[in-house]
Structures are given as C-alpha cells and as structure tokens.
Amino acid sequence: MTITTDNPATAHRNGVDTAALFATLDAVKQMPPAAKFQFRAHNQWVQGTHSRSSIHDFFGVGEERCHEREFVFDADHPAVLVGKDNGPTPVEFVLHALAACLTAGMANIAAARKVTLTEVRSTVSGDIDLNGILGLQPVRNGYEQVTVSFVVKGDAPEEVLREIVEQSRQRSAVYDVITNGVPVDIDVEVA
C-alpha cells in the first residue's frame, strides 16, 4: 500500500520518505565530503565452490557505521559446475545487484517527481561463455551481454515512466561499475 500526501514534511511516495530524500540531497550539497562512502563485504570460504559473505560495517558521512543487522549471503555453483548449489553463483549476484540498483533508483526518482509507481518488475539476464573461465578458449571470462527488461506501471504517462527508467540507468552505481569497469587491487597475505 502506498500512502501519498502533499505535505512535504510527511510525504511518502513509493515507500520513499521524500522529505528525507530531499534533506539528504540538500545536506550533501552543503557538505560534499559527506557523500564519500566505502562499502565492504567480508567473505569466508566454506568448501568446494561454496563461500559465505557477511555485510555489516561501512564508512559513510565521515565515520564508521554499521547496518542495523548483519546480512549473510551464500554463493556456490550448481552441481553441473562442480558445486553443491548452496547459493546463487557470483555472476548471478551481479545480475541481482543491477536489478536492485536500477529499481531502487526508479523508486527514488519517481517519488521525487511525484509519480506513484504501482508495479516495477524486471528480468535481468547475462550471457556468458564458460570456455574463458575454464581456460579452454581465449574468450571473455565475464558476461558477453547483459539484458534488462522492465515492466513499469504508474500514474504518469508512458514517456515519463521511460524517463524515470533512463534517469535511474544514468545514476545507477552498479550499472556504472558493470559498463565502465573499475580498478580492482588484490592484496594477498599468505600465512
């Protein structure tokens, strides 16, 4: 259920506290360093292709912080890829991250534009040739193509809903990481 009011102090649209959204934007405009965050995932090998990540601590708004609770995610490979299927594959988490980032952006952008969304669904698919990972052929190790298909419904014309999707794409951190790449440093401590 979505409750929408015109009072800016209590406005909630699409589950987004629009007053808090605009207050955050204003605060970051006044103090740009507040936007510098560092997110972390801590991973531990379990066995075989199974590992477990926990996400709890991060740095933001100038200090160390913690989520209200720890989030734990298992990753594995299906049996056909010599795993035990204890969780999604790491590359499936990438698809989830992209879908979640685009969807969250759409909810915020729509709320800021005073558009009430009634449905947002997506299917994100990635095509991958495992010959690269297996070292059998000189092909890319990662996705060759990722496709996102949205179904979006709301109280705005089709053109506006498409603009919301496009603005979310332009502002998506995960889309940026996937399409532009990011330097990754790997440090190894051998004990």
Secondary structure as GFF3:
##gff-version 3
##sequence-region A 1 191
A	DSSP	beta_strand	12	13	.	.	.	ID=ss1
A	DSSP	beta_strand	16	17	.	.	.	ID=ss2
A	DSSP	alpha_helix	18	30	.	.	.	ID=ss3
A	DSSP	three_ten_helix	32	35	.	.	.	ID=ss4
A	DSSP	beta_strand	38	39	.	.	.	ID=ss5
A	DSSP	beta_strand	42	47	.	.	.	ID=ss6
A	DSSP	beta_strand	50	60	.	.	.	ID=ss7
A	DSSP	beta_strand	63	75	.	.	.	ID=ss8
A	DSSP	three_ten_helix	79	81	.	.	.	ID=ss9
A	DSSP	alpha_helix	90	112	.	.	.	ID=ss10
A	DSSP	beta_strand	117	127	.	.	.	ID=ss11
A	DSSP	beta_strand	145	154	.	.	.	ID=ss12
A	DSSP	alpha_helix	158	171	.	.	.	ID=ss13
A	DSSP	alpha_helix	173	180	.	.	.	ID=ss14
###
